[in-house]
Amino acid sequence: MITIKGNLVLKEDYSVDEDLIVEGNITCEGGLWDIDALNINANNIYANNIDALNINYYAVCFSYYSIKCNSIKGRRNNSKHFCLDKEIEITKKVCETCGKEL
């Protein structure tokens, strides 16, 4: 598990083969970058492509090109996740309450 205190500012594509916890926002600087991790837990996420098993965010998770995951969930009541160019691709259906595959 990788934990980042504060914001993660992407200046290039970012890929890790473990869980990623960001105690701030994930944003891109100087371009549109991709993020790939096992599970992502952050405040708000802004990227070109997002690929993870499970995505958990506070208020906004948004991608320009694609979001691919097993589950995506906001922690705020009126949180929003969306992708501008494609539909969000849910690779496996899982129960949001218990996490079991459906």
C-alpha positions as CSV (number, residue, x, y, z in Angstrom):
1,M,0.0,0.0,0.0
2,I,1.3,3.4,-0.9
3,T,0.0,6.4,1.1
4,I,0.6,10.0,0.0
5,K,0.1,12.8,2.5
6,G,-1.4,15.7,0.6
7,N,-2.0,16.0,-3.1
8,L,-0.6,13.7,-5.9
9,V,0.2,15.9,-8.9
10,L,0.8,13.8,-12.0
11,K,3.5,15.0,-14.4
12,E,3.6,11.7,-16.3
13,D,1.6,8.5,-16.3
14,Y,1.5,6.8,-12.9
15,S,1.2,3.1,-12.4
16,V,1.6,1.0,-9.2
17,D,0.8,-2.7,-8.5
18,E,-0.7,-2.0,-5.1
19,D,-3.3,0.0,-3.3
20,L,-3.0,3.8,-3.5
21,I,-4.2,6.1,-0.8
22,V,-4.0,9.8,-1.4
23,E,-4.9,12.1,1.5
24,G,-5.5,14.9,-0.9
25,N,-6.5,15.2,-4.6
26,I,-5.1,13.5,-7.7
27,T,-4.6,16.1,-10.5
28,C,-2.6,16.4,-13.7
29,E,0.0,19.1,-14.4
30,G,1.4,19.9,-17.9
31,G,-0.7,17.4,-19.7
32,L,-3.3,14.7,-19.4
33,W,-1.8,11.7,-17.6
34,D,-3.0,8.2,-16.8
35,I,-3.3,6.6,-13.4
36,D,-3.3,2.8,-12.8
37,A,-3.4,1.2,-9.4
38,L,-5.0,-1.8,-7.6
39,N,-7.4,0.3,-5.5
40,I,-7.5,4.1,-5.4
41,N,-8.8,6.1,-2.4
42,A,-8.5,9.9,-2.7
43,N,-10.4,13.1,-2.2
44,N,-11.0,14.2,-5.9
45,I,-9.5,12.6,-9.0
46,Y,-8.9,14.3,-12.3
47,A,-6.9,12.3,-15.0
48,N,-6.9,11.3,-18.7
49,N,-7.5,7.6,-18.0
50,I,-8.2,5.9,-14.7
51,D,-7.8,2.1,-14.3
52,A,-8.2,0.4,-11.0
53,L,-10.0,-2.5,-9.3
54,N,-12.0,-0.2,-6.9
55,I,-12.1,3.6,-6.9
56,N,-13.3,5.5,-3.7
57,Y,-13.3,9.3,-3.8
58,Y,-14.8,12.1,-1.8
59,A,-16.7,14.5,-4.2
60,V,-15.6,14.2,-7.9
61,C,-13.8,11.6,-10.0
62,F,-13.5,12.6,-13.6
63,S,-11.6,11.4,-16.6
64,Y,-11.3,12.9,-20.1
65,Y,-11.0,9.6,-21.9
66,S,-11.7,6.5,-19.8
67,I,-12.5,5.0,-16.4
68,K,-12.2,1.2,-16.0
69,C,-12.9,-0.5,-12.7
70,N,-14.8,-3.1,-10.7
71,S,-16.5,-0.5,-8.6
72,I,-16.6,3.3,-8.2
73,K,-18.1,5.1,-5.2
74,G,-18.2,8.6,-3.8
75,R,-18.2,9.3,-0.1
76,R,-20.2,12.5,-0.3
77,N,-24.0,12.3,-0.7
78,N,-24.1,14.2,-4.0
79,S,-20.7,13.1,-5.3
80,K,-20.3,12.7,-9.1
81,H,-18.1,10.5,-11.3
82,F,-18.0,10.8,-15.1
83,C,-16.0,10.4,-18.2
84,L,-16.2,12.9,-21.0
85,D,-15.3,10.7,-24.1
86,K,-16.6,7.2,-23.1
87,E,-19.0,5.4,-20.8
88,I,-17.4,4.2,-17.5
89,E,-16.5,0.6,-17.9
90,I,-17.4,-1.6,-14.9
91,T,-15.4,-4.8,-15.4
92,K,-17.0,-6.9,-12.6
93,K,-20.3,-6.3,-10.8
94,V,-19.8,-6.0,-7.0
95,C,-22.1,-5.3,-4.2
96,E,-21.4,-1.7,-2.9
97,T,-22.4,-2.7,0.6
98,C,-20.5,-5.9,1.2
99,G,-18.0,-5.9,-1.8
100,K,-18.9,-9.4,-2.9
101,E,-18.9,-10.2,-6.6
102,L,-22.5,-10.5,-8.1
